[in-house]
Amino acid sequence: MPSVSRILLAAIVASGSGLRGPAPAGQSPAAAAPRPAEPAIASYVSARLNGKPLPVADKATDSTGVQYLIEFEELILTIRPNHEFRAALRYRQTLATKGERLSQDPIRKMTVYGSWSAAGNALRFVPDPKRGGGGLTILAGTFSGARIEVPFDYRNGTVTRRARVLLVRDDKIF
């Protein structure tokens, strides 16, 4: 039986360097270059996956007839001081051979730590491979006010899919 597929959280690609030219005469560099916008230091909880409220299930069958079912329960992204992040995913993954019934497997957890940067409304997450970020794909993402939208790739058996998660700031989580 094939091994259970691995979830790939997304990291986000920033555009532009954010560098500005010299300050006008008579102004200090700090006054000439306002601080770029950044997402709030807070926790953001998944509200929708591909436009659907969570939990969301995805079922795939490979060429040998093995069925894979993945259910996304929740993603919490915490934007931390010093440009660090923590992403915690709760999901359930089940597989069955052709003709078998899919069972109800326990919920799994995956946590990734790393650093982040912002340019304009784009974010770039750089996972730390020593802290859960090994093998993750870097993709583009954005933030606006109390919302962050993050795409990610995941494998469901031999099928790779891209999903887009909408995260909303939740001040009840710290």
C-alpha positions, 0 to 999 in steps of 0.5 A: 500500500502506498505511503500516506501523502504529505501536506505541503503548507505554502510559503509566500513570495514577496515582490519588490525590495521595498528600498526607497531613494534618498530623502529630500533635502531637509528631511530625515531618512525616517521621515521620508520613508514611512514604515511599510505596511505589515500584517498585525502581530496576531493569530489568524484562523482559517475561515475558508478553503477554496471558498468553502467553510472548513472542514473541507474534504478532498477525495482522490483515487490513484491509477491502482484504485487506492482511495485517498481522503484528506479532510482539512480541519483548521490552520492557525497562522501566528505572526510573531514579533521579530518577523517569525511565524508559526503555522499549525495545521489540523487534518485527517488523512485516510486511505483504502484499497480498491473496494474497501470502505474509507475509515475514520482516521484520527486527526493529525497535526503539523506545525511549521516555524520560520520567518516572514517578510512583507512588501506592499501587501505581499508576504514571504514565508520562509519555513525553517527546515529544522523546525517542521519546514522541510520540503515545503513549497514557496508560493505567493500570498497576500494580506489586507487588514485582518485577513491573510490569504495563503495558497498551499500545495498538498498531495492526496495520494499521487495527486498534487493539488493547490488550495487557497486558505483565507485566514481571519485575525482572531484576538482570542488566540494568542 
